[in-house]
Amino acid sequence: MIKIHTEKAPAAVGPYSQAIVSNGMVYTSGQIAIDPVTNTVEADDIAGQTEQIMKNLGEILKTAGSSFSKAVKTTCYLADMNDFAAFNEIYGKYFTSLPARSCVAVKTLPKNVLAEVEVIAESSL
């Protein structure tokens, strides 16, 4: 197993890694809309938060020898299903290869963000 870490995405805030590569696959931890420079959630709407999540995931995938186009499966968590359409609009710009996906509503997310996304993708590492 290879532990993945990049300064271009938020550091893990607990006993976990940003991602792990194992047997040619990368498994990301759930990413929320934390800006890695300021270490804060700066956007207060679903579109802005989803864009930040995708930036974070993109940097982690890149460091792990992968990309959005190599995604096999995503799991998405929304604090409010009323944000589903706006979330999908941003999500669809990044996951153009249409990986399998689960999307569920949850009661709360860390730092009271509106969304969290994790990815399983092929890796070249």
C-alpha positions in Angstrom: 0.0 0.0 0.0 1.1 3.5 -0.8 -0.1 6.4 1.4 -0.9 9.5 -0.6 -0.3 13.0 0.6 -0.3 16.4 -1.2 0.0 19.9 0.2 -2.4 21.0 -2.6 -5.3 19.4 -0.8 -6.4 19.6 2.9 -4.4 17.5 5.3 -6.1 14.7 7.1 -7.6 16.0 10.3 -7.6 12.6 12.0 -5.9 9.1 11.9 -6.4 8.6 8.2 -4.7 9.3 4.8 -5.9 11.6 2.0 -5.8 8.4 -0.1 -4.3 4.9 -0.4 -3.1 3.2 -3.5 -3.3 -0.6 -3.4 -3.2 -3.1 -6.3 -3.5 -0.5 -9.0 -6.4 1.3 -7.5 -6.6 4.6 -5.5 -9.1 5.0 -2.7 -9.6 8.6 -1.6 -10.9 9.6 1.8 -14.0 11.7 1.6 -13.2 15.3 0.6 -15.0 18.4 1.8 -14.8 22.0 0.7 -11.7 23.0 2.8 -9.3 25.3 1.0 -5.9 23.8 1.6 -4.2 27.3 1.8 -6.5 28.9 4.4 -7.7 25.6 6.0 -11.2 26.9 6.0 -14.5 26.4 4.2 -14.8 29.6 2.2 -17.9 28.9 0.0 -21.3 28.9 1.6 -23.3 27.5 -1.3 -23.4 24.0 -2.9 -21.8 25.1 -6.2 -18.8 26.8 -4.6 -18.3 23.9 -2.1 -18.6 21.3 -4.9 -16.0 23.2 -7.0 -13.5 23.2 -4.0 -14.2 19.5 -3.4 -13.4 18.7 -7.0 -10.1 20.8 -6.9 -9.1 18.8 -3.8 -10.0 15.5 -5.3 -8.2 16.4 -8.5 -4.9 17.1 -6.7 -5.2 13.9 -4.7 -5.9 11.8 -7.8 -3.0 13.4 -9.6 -0.6 12.7 -6.8 -1.9 9.1 -6.8 -1.2 8.6 -10.5 -4.8 8.9 -11.5 -7.4 11.4 -12.7 -11.2 12.0 -12.8 -11.3 10.0 -16.1 -10.0 6.9 -14.4 -12.7 7.0 -11.7 -14.6 3.7 -11.3 -16.9 4.6 -8.4 -17.8 7.6 -6.3 -19.8 8.0 -3.2 -21.4 11.4 -2.6 -22.9 12.7 0.6 -25.2 15.7 0.6 -26.5 17.5 3.7 -29.7 18.4 1.7 -31.1 16.6 -1.3 -32.6 19.9 -2.5 -28.9 20.6 -3.6 -28.9 17.5 -5.8 -29.3 19.3 -9.2 -26.8 22.0 -8.4 -24.3 19.4 -7.1 -24.8 17.3 -10.3 -24.1 20.3 -12.5 -20.6 20.8 -11.0 -19.9 17.0 -10.5 -20.8 16.3 -14.2 -18.1 18.8 -15.4 -15.4 16.6 -13.7 -16.7 13.1 -13.9 -17.3 13.0 -17.7 -16.5 9.3 -17.9 -19.6 8.6 -15.8 -18.3 6.3 -13.1 -20.7 4.3 -10.9 -22.0 6.4 -8.1 -24.0 6.4 -4.9 -25.4 9.7 -3.6 -27.1 9.9 -0.2 -28.4 12.6 2.1 -26.9 12.6 5.6 -27.9 14.5 8.7 -24.6 16.5 9.1 -21.1 16.5 7.6 -17.8 17.6 9.2 -17.6 21.4 9.6 -21.2 21.6 8.6 -20.3 21.5 4.9 -23.0 20.8 2.3 -21.3 17.9 0.5 -18.5 15.3 0.7 -17.2 13.0 -2.1 -14.9 10.0 -2.1 -13.5 8.3 -5.2 -12.2 4.9 -6.2 -10.1 5.1 -9.4 -7.4 3.3 -11.4 -3.9 4.3 -10.6 -0.6 4.1 -12.4 1.4 3.8 -9.2 
